[in-house]
Amino acid sequence: MNTRPLLIKNAWICQIESYSVDPAFGNMIIENGIISEIHDKSPEKDFEIIDAGGRVVTVPNVNFHDHIYSRLAKGLPLHGSMQNFPEILQNLWWKIDVLLDHDMIKASTYMAAMESIRNGVTYIFDHHSSPSHSLGSLNIIKDSLGEFNIRNVLCFETTDRNGELLKLEALKENTDFYLYNTDENSKAAFGLHASFTLEDSTLTAVKKFLEKNDLGIHIHLCEDESDKNISLKKYGKLPVQRLLDFNLLNEKSILVHGVHLTKEEFDLIKSKHPALVVNLDSNLNNAVGTPKFENIPEAISVLCGTDGMHANIARSQNQMFLMMRNQKLSFDKAFYHFRKMYFDQHRFVKKYFPDFSSLQIGDRADLIIWDYVPPTPISQSNFFGHYIYGILERQVHSVIQNRKVLMNNFSLTDIDETKINNYIYEQGKRLVESL
């Protein structure tokens, strides 16, 4: 690792202070992985220098719901109807995940890592599935992301759809990773597929583990109406009621999608303070509907994910604002909800990584430089106008994680992309041949 101090000069440094973002033009000095100085003077030490050229610097992007295992699912020779969501699961994802082995998982992680860095994402909450090769899979993802200096929160998808043995292995992979992982850059959640594929006995086992350990679940919740319909038919209860009955919700819980949650169901769970991760690209692609933003209570944190479709979290955030407007929220309300999401995300990631940066002096040096030079004055009062209509529309120029420069001037650093892409292709070809 380069130990020379790093100087980022001529930058609009957007520091987070409580519930505001305060842009200030100046220079940032990074030493020993920490932001040591921010001022408007040009220092005269021996620095490695990145000239931001008037661009905007923010905290890194976070993908709160990824499916790294899906990265090789491009141009596959699939057969079978996919006219509704259950058919998409049965004829696409449940055919692919059982074929993944450790080499394919590693290749998928490499692909996700490079895509993520290019999009300024250096924190990933991943929900993994490889039922035939579950044991040890999370360590492969952890180690592979570690090669790219990406911090992560990992879990394995527990489900009863593949039988008792594979369910038990999924439970073991979750519990082992939580109990034995010692990497400070990788944390654990408890992965669950969705209510409609989880038996009461499985939820009981998860409940017992959560009662003794400090972690939250990461589960798909009411992504499609089928989650409600099948849960009610099989178990006599709706998904939300099952989660409450088994006491599976807490302030670290990650509930994904929530498209078909009613206002009344949100009200039932808000006292537990879980987070809801919205994944609009996936919702639109699967034609399952979109969440109604006005139904979501203040007590529930709203986060942004991509559901494994891509790593462009900036586009997904921008779409969330546009969807709010499409749902007839006024500009004032849409800006309010978007601002809340921005700070919800900052607070929630700190539940897993308390040292997540606010770009203050003394903070960990994790940041991204956007290819955006403000065309008008930028300040605390109009930051989100620049963010939504300017910053999120631009590419990421450079990425720095714990002082290490991961990307500079649009080029990944210290990465042999040709070698890695060849490895990814080899594993992708193996997946195609196994279908």
VMD Tcl script that draws the C-alpha trace (Angstrom):
set ca {
  {0.00 0.00 0.00}
  {1.25 3.49 -0.86}
  {2.07 5.18 2.44}
  {2.73 8.67 1.04}
  {0.18 11.28 2.03}
  {-2.45 11.81 -0.65}
  {-3.59 15.30 -1.63}
  {-6.90 15.80 -3.39}
  {-6.91 19.39 -4.56}
  {-9.41 21.72 -6.22}
  {-12.43 19.76 -5.03}
  {-15.93 20.50 -3.83}
  {-15.78 18.41 -0.65}
  {-19.32 17.50 0.42}
  {-19.19 16.80 4.14}
  {-22.12 15.24 5.97}
  {-23.11 17.06 9.13}
  {-26.10 15.56 10.93}
  {-28.98 16.00 8.44}
  {-27.24 18.24 5.95}
  {-24.52 18.11 3.31}
  {-22.12 21.03 3.36}
  {-20.02 21.50 0.19}
  {-16.81 23.49 0.58}
  {-14.16 24.13 -2.06}
  {-10.63 23.25 -1.07}
  {-7.99 20.57 -0.61}
  {-8.07 17.33 1.35}
  {-5.01 15.62 2.81}
  {-5.15 11.90 3.58}
  {-2.57 10.24 5.83}
  {-2.53 6.67 7.13}
  {-5.99 6.02 5.73}
  {-7.50 9.00 7.58}
  {-8.59 12.48 6.44}
  {-6.04 14.60 8.30}
  {-6.64 18.10 6.91}
  {-9.16 20.05 4.85}
  {-8.37 23.65 3.91}
  {-8.10 26.08 1.02}
  {-4.32 26.46 1.09}
  {-1.88 24.60 -1.16}
  {0.44 22.57 1.09}
  {4.08 22.07 0.18}
  {4.79 18.52 1.36}
  {5.70 15.52 -0.79}
  {2.26 14.23 -1.76}
  {0.71 11.90 -4.22}
  {-1.69 14.32 -5.90}
  {-5.09 13.95 -7.53}
  {-6.33 17.19 -9.05}
  {-10.13 17.07 -8.91}
  {-10.33 20.03 -11.27}
  {-13.35 21.52 -9.55}
  {-15.25 18.24 -9.38}
  {-17.51 17.10 -6.54}
  {-16.30 14.70 -3.82}
  {-18.81 12.69 -1.77}
  {-18.88 9.67 0.49}
  {-18.84 6.37 -1.44}
  {-21.93 4.74 -2.86}
  {-23.46 1.78 -1.02}
  {-25.41 -1.03 -2.67}
  {-27.76 -2.25 0.04}
  {-29.06 -5.28 -1.88}
  {-26.93 -7.09 -4.42}
  {-26.98 -10.61 -5.81}
  {-23.37 -11.11 -6.84}
  {-24.18 -14.68 -7.86}
  {-26.31 -13.36 -10.74}
  {-23.45 -11.63 -12.56}
  {-22.85 -14.43 -15.08}
  {-26.53 -14.50 -16.07}
  {-26.05 -12.76 -19.41}
  {-27.21 -14.24 -22.71}
  {-27.95 -17.67 -21.25}
  {-29.80 -20.36 -23.27}
  {-32.86 -20.58 -21.04}
  {-36.11 -22.35 -21.73}
  {-39.51 -22.25 -20.11}
  {-42.18 -19.63 -19.65}
  {-41.37 -16.47 -17.71}
  {-44.74 -14.75 -17.87}
  {-44.99 -14.05 -14.15}
  {-42.70 -13.77 -11.15}
  {-42.95 -17.39 -9.91}
  {-42.05 -18.57 -13.42}
  {-39.07 -16.18 -13.53}
  {-37.80 -17.74 -10.30}
  {-38.41 -21.32 -11.42}
  {-37.12 -21.03 -14.98}
  {-34.27 -18.59 -14.46}
  {-32.82 -18.03 -11.00}
  {-33.56 -21.42 -9.46}
  {-32.01 -23.10 -12.49}
  {-28.86 -21.00 -12.29}
  {-28.08 -20.87 -8.57}
  {-27.91 -24.67 -8.15}
  {-25.25 -24.85 -10.89}
  {-22.83 -22.38 -9.33}
  {-19.61 -23.79 -7.92}
  {-16.79 -22.02 -6.11}
  {-14.95 -20.97 -9.28}
  {-18.12 -19.47 -10.75}
  {-18.80 -17.67 -7.47}
  {-15.29 -16.21 -7.50}
  {-15.67 -15.07 -11.12}
  {-19.04 -13.50 -10.35}
  {-17.51 -11.63 -7.42}
  {-14.63 -10.32 -9.52}
  {-17.12 -9.07 -12.11}
  {-19.27 -7.41 -9.46}
  {-16.23 -5.83 -7.82}
  {-14.96 -4.18 -10.99}
  {-18.44 -2.97 -11.93}
  {-18.96 -1.62 -8.42}
  {-15.72 0.35 -8.31}
  {-16.52 1.94 -11.66}
  {-19.80 3.09 -10.14}
  {-18.27 4.36 -6.92}
  {-19.70 1.49 -4.86}
  {-17.24 0.37 -2.20}
  {-19.74 -1.06 0.30}
  {-21.95 -4.00 -0.74}
  {-24.72 -5.78 1.15}
  {-24.91 -9.09 -0.71}
  {-27.55 -11.82 -0.59}
  {-25.93 -14.98 -1.93}
  {-27.33 -18.25 -3.29}
  {-25.42 -21.31 -4.50}
  {-27.33 -24.22 -2.90}
  {-25.13 -26.99 -4.28}
  {-21.96 -25.30 -3.02}
  {-23.08 -23.37 0.03}
  {-20.42 -24.24 2.60}
  {-17.48 -21.86 2.33}
  {-19.13 -19.72 -0.32}
  {-19.32 -16.57 1.81}
  {-15.61 -16.74 2.55}
  {-14.93 -16.91 -1.18}
  {-17.00 -13.76 -1.72}
  {-15.40 -12.05 1.27}
  {-11.86 -12.84 0.13}
  {-12.57 -11.92 -3.49}
  {-14.11 -8.56 -2.56}
  {-11.19 -8.03 -0.21}
  {-8.81 -8.23 -3.16}
  {-10.56 -5.11 -4.47}
  {-10.78 -3.36 -1.07}
  {-14.58 -3.47 -1.06}
  {-16.24 -3.69 2.35}
  {-19.26 -5.94 2.60}
  {-22.12 -7.40 4.59}
  {-22.74 -10.99 3.50}
  {-25.42 -13.62 4.01}
  {-26.54 -16.88 2.44}
  {-30.06 -17.43 1.17}
  {-31.81 -19.90 3.49}
  {-34.79 -21.67 1.93}
  {-36.72 -24.93 2.19}
  {-37.29 -25.21 -1.55}
  {-34.20 -27.42 -2.06}
  {-34.87 -29.95 0.68}
  {-33.75 -30.51 4.26}
  {-30.03 -31.15 3.69}
  {-29.40 -28.02 1.63}
  {-31.52 -25.98 4.04}
  {-29.35 -27.14 6.94}
  {-26.20 -26.28 4.99}
  {-27.58 -22.79 4.32}
  {-28.28 -22.30 8.02}
  {-24.76 -23.48 8.84}
  {-23.16 -21.16 6.29}
  {-24.92 -18.17 7.84}
  {-24.12 -19.10 11.43}
  {-20.51 -20.08 10.73}
  {-19.80 -16.87 8.87}
  {-21.18 -14.79 11.71}
  {-19.38 -16.76 14.42}
  {-15.96 -17.26 12.82}
  {-15.37 -14.35 10.45}
  {-12.78 -11.97 11.95}
  {-12.33 -9.61 9.00}
  {-13.24 -6.07 10.12}
  {-14.11 -5.18 6.52}
  {-16.73 -7.92 6.25}
  {-19.84 -8.31 8.40}
  {-22.67 -10.83 8.56}
  {-26.43 -10.75 8.22}
  {-28.73 -13.80 8.29}
  {-29.96 -14.56 4.80}
  {-33.53 -15.72 4.17}
  {-35.14 -16.13 0.78}
  {-38.80 -15.16 1.30}
  {-41.68 -16.20 3.50}
  {-43.28 -18.43 0.87}
  {-40.26 -20.78 0.75}
  {-39.56 -20.90 4.50}
  {-41.15 -23.41 6.86}
  {-42.04 -22.56 10.45}
  {-39.33 -24.90 11.72}
  {-36.70 -22.98 9.73}
  {-37.87 -19.63 11.07}
  {-37.76 -21.09 14.57}
  {-34.10 -22.04 14.09}
  {-33.28 -18.54 12.87}
  {-35.18 -17.00 15.78}
  {-33.12 -18.99 18.29}
  {-29.86 -17.86 16.70}
  {-30.90 -14.20 16.62}
  {-31.90 -14.31 20.27}
  {-28.30 -15.11 21.20}
  {-26.43 -13.00 18.64}
  {-26.35 -9.42 17.41}
  {-27.32 -9.53 13.75}
  {-30.28 -8.86 11.49}
  {-32.04 -10.81 8.77}
  {-31.76 -9.97 5.06}
  {-34.98 -11.16 3.37}
  {-37.12 -10.53 0.29}
  {-40.49 -9.33 1.54}
  {-43.65 -9.08 -0.57}
  {-41.73 -8.54 -3.80}
  {-44.67 -10.06 -5.65}
  {-48.24 -10.86 -4.67}
  {-47.26 -14.55 -4.76}
  {-45.30 -14.12 -1.50}
  {-48.52 -13.17 0.25}
  {-50.77 -15.64 -1.53}
  {-48.54 -18.69 -1.09}
  {-47.62 -17.83 2.52}
  {-51.28 -17.48 3.43}
  {-52.15 -20.78 1.73}
  {-49.20 -22.78 3.15}
  {-48.85 -21.29 6.61}
  {-52.14 -19.52 7.27}
  {-50.43 -16.16 7.77}
  {-49.14 -13.28 5.69}
  {-45.34 -12.71 5.50}
  {-45.28 -9.69 7.83}
  {-47.21 -11.52 10.52}
  {-44.85 -14.49 10.31}
  {-41.80 -12.27 10.78}
  {-43.43 -10.64 13.79}
  {-44.60 -13.93 15.30}
  {-41.08 -15.34 15.12}
  {-39.58 -12.09 16.44}
  {-37.23 -11.79 13.48}
  {-37.22 -8.01 13.09}
  {-34.79 -5.55 14.67}
  {-32.96 -2.35 13.78}
  {-30.41 -4.28 11.70}
  {-33.08 -6.06 9.61}
  {-32.94 -5.58 5.85}
  {-36.33 -6.02 4.17}
  {-36.05 -6.07 0.41}
  {-38.63 -4.72 -2.06}
  {-41.82 -4.39 0.01}
  {-43.73 -3.71 -3.20}
  {-46.97 -5.26 -1.94}
  {-46.81 -4.13 1.67}
  {-49.86 -2.13 2.69}
  {-49.77 0.97 4.87}
  {-51.24 -1.15 7.68}
  {-48.45 -3.72 7.33}
  {-45.81 -1.00 7.42}
  {-47.43 0.30 10.59}
  {-47.18 -3.17 12.14}
  {-43.41 -3.36 11.70}
  {-42.32 0.26 12.17}
  {-41.75 -0.13 15.91}
  {-38.95 -2.62 15.10}
  {-37.13 0.05 13.02}
  {-36.09 -2.22 10.13}
  {-34.79 -0.91 6.82}
  {-36.54 -1.27 3.46}
  {-34.34 -1.63 0.36}
  {-35.97 -0.43 -2.86}
  {-34.80 -2.00 -6.16}
  {-36.75 -0.26 -8.91}
  {-34.88 -1.66 -11.93}
  {-35.62 -5.19 -10.78}
  {-39.24 -4.41 -9.93}
  {-39.82 -2.95 -13.38}
  {-37.96 -5.78 -15.13}
  {-40.02 -8.42 -13.30}
  {-43.27 -6.46 -13.70}
  {-44.14 -6.91 -10.03}
  {-45.09 -3.28 -9.41}
  {-43.29 -0.59 -7.43}
  {-43.46 0.40 -3.75}
  {-45.73 3.28 -2.76}
  {-43.38 5.74 -1.10}
  {-46.08 7.63 0.79}
  {-47.03 4.40 2.62}
  {-43.59 4.03 4.22}
  {-43.48 5.37 7.81}
  {-40.75 7.72 9.03}
  {-39.48 5.05 11.44}
  {-38.45 2.76 8.58}
  {-35.16 3.58 6.88}
  {-35.36 3.59 3.08}
  {-32.26 2.32 1.27}
  {-31.34 1.75 -2.37}
  {-30.23 -1.49 -4.03}
  {-29.88 -3.00 -7.49}
  {-30.99 -6.62 -6.83}
  {-27.97 -7.84 -8.79}
  {-29.07 -6.33 -12.10}
  {-26.08 -3.97 -12.21}
  {-23.85 -1.86 -9.96}
  {-25.07 1.58 -11.06}
  {-26.53 2.69 -7.75}
  {-26.51 6.32 -8.90}
  {-29.02 5.48 -11.62}
  {-31.14 3.59 -9.12}
  {-31.17 6.55 -6.74}
  {-32.15 8.89 -9.54}
  {-34.97 6.55 -10.55}
  {-36.28 6.59 -7.00}
  {-36.74 10.35 -7.18}
  {-38.40 10.08 -10.60}
  {-40.71 7.33 -9.34}
  {-41.75 9.54 -6.43}
  {-42.70 12.24 -8.90}
  {-44.48 9.67 -11.08}
  {-46.53 8.70 -8.02}
  {-47.72 12.34 -7.91}
  {-45.63 13.41 -4.94}
  {-45.04 17.14 -5.09}
  {-41.50 18.39 -5.64}
  {-41.37 19.35 -1.96}
  {-42.44 15.87 -0.84}
  {-40.21 14.09 -3.35}
  {-37.18 16.11 -2.24}
  {-38.08 15.45 1.39}
  {-38.30 11.67 0.87}
  {-35.11 11.63 -1.19}
  {-33.19 13.62 1.44}
  {-34.48 11.24 4.11}
  {-33.26 8.26 2.06}
  {-29.81 9.83 1.68}
  {-29.38 10.22 5.43}
  {-31.14 6.92 6.20}
  {-28.47 5.20 4.13}
  {-25.66 7.00 5.92}
  {-27.04 6.09 9.33}
  {-27.89 2.49 8.45}
  {-24.48 1.54 7.07}
  {-22.99 2.79 10.35}
  {-24.89 0.02 12.16}
  {-22.51 -2.39 10.44}
  {-19.50 -0.11 9.93}
  {-19.45 2.60 12.63}
  {-16.41 4.21 10.98}
  {-18.22 4.92 7.69}
  {-17.02 8.32 6.59}
  {-18.77 11.69 6.71}
  {-15.69 13.29 5.06}
  {-14.85 15.10 8.29}
  {-11.30 15.53 9.58}
  {-10.38 12.33 11.42}
  {-12.73 10.18 9.36}
  {-11.76 7.11 7.40}
  {-10.66 8.15 3.89}
  {-13.38 6.51 1.79}
  {-14.66 8.79 -0.97}
  {-15.50 9.19 -4.62}
  {-14.84 12.00 -7.08}
  {-17.70 12.51 -9.54}
  {-17.13 13.81 -13.06}
  {-19.28 16.80 -12.20}
  {-18.12 20.40 -12.04}
  {-21.01 22.48 -10.68}
  {-22.21 24.95 -13.33}
  {-23.83 27.15 -10.66}
  {-22.99 27.83 -7.00}
  {-23.35 24.74 -4.81}
  {-24.16 25.02 -1.12}
  {-25.85 23.30 1.78}
  {-29.21 24.72 0.70}
  {-29.12 23.44 -2.89}
  {-26.89 20.36 -2.67}
  {-29.71 17.93 -3.49}
  {-30.69 19.92 -6.56}
  {-27.14 19.40 -7.81}
  {-27.10 15.79 -6.60}
  {-30.31 14.64 -8.30}
  {-30.09 16.60 -11.54}
  {-26.33 16.77 -11.96}
  {-24.11 14.49 -9.90}
  {-26.15 11.30 -10.28}
  {-26.26 11.80 -14.05}
  {-22.46 11.72 -14.33}
  {-19.86 8.98 -14.19}
  {-17.55 8.45 -11.26}
  {-14.10 9.87 -12.01}
  {-12.02 8.42 -9.16}
  {-12.50 6.13 -6.16}
  {-10.50 6.07 -2.93}
  {-10.98 3.50 -0.17}
  {-9.05 3.78 3.09}
  {-6.57 5.99 1.21}
  {-5.96 3.38 -1.53}
  {-6.77 4.72 -5.00}
  {-9.01 2.08 -6.61}
  {-9.81 4.12 -9.71}
  {-8.18 7.29 -11.03}
  {-9.43 9.28 -13.99}
  {-11.85 6.45 -14.98}
  {-9.12 3.76 -14.96}
  {-8.99 0.93 -12.41}
  {-5.62 0.81 -10.67}
  {-3.44 -2.23 -9.91}
  {-5.92 -4.55 -11.64}
  {-5.15 -6.80 -14.61}
  {-8.55 -6.45 -16.26}
  {-7.68 -8.64 -19.25}
  {-6.62 -11.55 -17.04}
  {-9.67 -11.19 -14.81}
  {-12.08 -10.85 -17.74}
  {-10.63 -14.00 -19.31}
  {-11.24 -15.87 -16.05}
  {-14.80 -14.53 -15.86}
  {-15.43 -15.66 -19.44}
  {-14.09 -19.16 -18.74}
  {-16.47 -19.57 -15.81}
  {-19.37 -18.03 -17.71}
  {-18.79 -20.51 -20.52}
  {-18.83 -23.36 -18.02}
  {-22.18 -22.11 -16.70}
  {-23.64 -21.97 -20.21}
  {-22.43 -25.49 -20.95}
  {-24.01 -26.81 -17.75}
  {-27.50 -25.49 -18.52}
}
mol new
graphics top color blue
foreach p $ca { graphics top sphere $p radius 0.5 }
foreach p [lrange $ca 0 end-1] q [lrange $ca 1 end] { graphics top cylinder $p $q radius 0.2 }
display resetview
